[in-house]
Amino acid sequence: MNDKEPRAKRDRPAGSAPTEARLHEAALAHLAKFAATEAGLAQVLTRRVNRWARRAEAEGQDQEQVVAAAGAARLAAQQVARKLASSGVVDDAAFAASRARRLARGGRSRRAIAAHLSAKGVAGEVAQAVLPDDELGAALMLCRRRRFGPFAREEVTPEVRLKALAALARAGFAHGVATMALGMEPEQAEDRIRAMRDG
């Protein structure tokens, strides 16, 4: 039993397996609150089916019937996600573009953004098409957030600079981009960040 599930839901009788209609309603309710990809939505619906199966087995429903019903419901979950994607309700490209912009403005590198989008179920070619061009602007956003490089409040010793380079490298920025970001003048860095936000 999932301990993260609220007690009221855990104590509710399992009832019958989720139907395609119920899964469709659940999908729309989820999309009203969260952006999602087709793969992400299918995962959400599959988790719902799995929770039902655990509750049904815990209640003593016939295990073979639960397994068969859960298998059919998982297929229905995939179909619901596919139908919503083909009708345009779920748009992986729009999700990817929006998420990529937000992550870049938060100081994430192209590499980190690509990994994030992949984990969300965005196809590689879709992710590549929306990756931001301004890697330097993203590196500067991270510098500003972490208070190093042009935004440092302390003297930049060789040790401090090395730590900043390491942080940028861990974030996925190439050495050349990291070096350029750390060497920028504060006003120039702010101008680059403004241009990135406006673009």
KARATA-V521502 format. One line per field, one symbol per residue. ss: DSSP state (h for helix, s for strand, l for the rest). phi: phi as a letter, one per 40 degrees, with the letter a starting at -180 (. if undefined). burial: # if it has 9 or more other C-alpha atoms within 8 Angstrom, else .. A space follows every 10 residues. Layout:
BEGIN
ss: ???
phi: ???
burial: ???
END
This chain:
BEGIN
ss: llllllhhhh hllllllllh hhhhhhhhhh hhhllllhhh hhhhhhhhhh hhhhhhhhll llhhhhhhhh hhhhhhhhhh hhhhhhllll lhhhhhhhhh hhhhhllllh hhhhhhhhhl lllhhhhhhh llllhhhhhh hhhhhhllhh hllllllhhh hhhhhhhhhh llllhhhhhh hhhllhhhhh hhhhhhhhl
phi: .ccccdddcc ccdcgccccc cccccccccc ccbbcacdcc cccdcccccc cccccccccg cdcccccccc cccccccccc cccccccgcb bdccdccccc ccccccgccd cccccccccc gccdcccdcb ccccccdccc ccdcccgbgc bcbbcccdcc cccccccccc chccdccccc cccccdcccc ccccccccc
burial: .........# ...#..##.# ..##.##... #....##### ##..##..## #######... #....##.## ..##.###.# ##.##....# ###.###.## #.######## .###..##.# ##...##..# ##..###### ####..#### ##...#.... #..##..##. ###...#### ##.#....#. .##..#...
END
